[in-house]
């Protein structure tokens, strides 16, 4: 009984769903609690997370923390630019 010839380039890999970061799905209050505990016990919290949950969950947590920090920094810079430009506009309008 002959088996069909299967070459390496004819075998298709099953499509997998992209990895979704579970920390990005948390609400504001839930993520704030996780973030506060992680930062409060900083080096130990990441080691415990790595040992208890593995490298993927630790990577997801660090990625979510960095993304949150960058968003906060961007919002703060935007508000500072708006505040300074509003003050400059107000002073120039007052002087004119």
C-alpha positions in Angstrom: 0.0 0.0 0.0 1.6 3.2 -1.1 1.5 6.3 1.1 1.3 9.7 -0.6 4.5 11.7 -0.9 4.4 14.6 1.5 7.2 17.1 1.0 8.3 19.6 3.7 6.9 22.6 1.8 3.4 21.1 1.4 2.7 20.6 5.1 0.8 23.6 6.3 1.0 24.9 9.8 -2.2 25.3 11.7 -3.0 29.0 12.1 -2.7 30.1 15.7 -4.5 33.0 17.4 -2.2 36.0 18.3 -1.2 36.2 21.9 -3.4 38.7 23.9 -1.9 40.4 26.9 -4.3 39.7 29.8 -3.1 42.8 31.7 -4.3 45.1 29.0 -7.8 43.8 29.4 -8.0 44.9 33.1 -10.1 47.9 34.2 -8.4 51.0 35.4 -8.8 50.1 39.1 -7.7 46.5 38.7 -4.6 47.5 36.8 -3.9 50.3 39.2 -3.9 47.7 42.1 -1.6 45.4 40.1 0.7 48.2 39.2 0.9 49.6 42.8 1.8 46.2 44.2 4.3 45.5 41.5 6.0 48.9 42.0 5.8 48.7 45.8 7.6 45.3 45.9 9.5 46.0 42.6 12.4 43.5 42.3 10.8 40.8 44.4 7.4 41.1 42.6 8.9 40.3 39.2 10.9 37.4 40.6 7.8 35.9 42.3 5.8 36.5 39.1 8.4 34.8 37.0 8.7 31.8 39.4 4.9 31.4 40.0 3.5 32.2 36.5 6.4 31.8 34.1 8.2 34.1 31.6 5.2 34.8 29.4 3.1 36.3 32.1 6.1 38.3 33.5 6.8 39.6 30.0 3.1 40.6 29.6 3.2 42.4 33.0 6.3 44.3 32.2 4.9 45.2 28.7 1.7 46.5 30.3 3.6 48.5 32.9 5.8 50.1 30.2 2.8 50.8 27.9 1.0 52.4 30.8 4.0 54.5 31.8 4.4 55.7 28.2 0.7 56.6 27.9 0.9 58.6 31.2 4.0 60.4 30.0 2.4 61.3 26.6 -0.7 62.6 28.3 1.4 64.7 30.8 3.5 66.1 28.0 0.4 67.0 26.0 -1.2 68.7 28.9 2.0 70.6 29.7 2.2 71.8 26.1 -1.4 72.9 26.1 -1.0 74.7 29.5 2.2 76.5 28.4 0.8 77.5 25.0 -2.4 78.8 26.7 -0.4 80.8 29.1 1.8 82.3 26.3 -1.3 83.1 24.3 -3.0 84.7 27.3 0.1 86.8 28.2 0.5 87.9 24.5 -3.2 88.8 24.3 -3.0 90.8 27.5 0.1 92.7 26.3 -1.4 93.5 22.9 
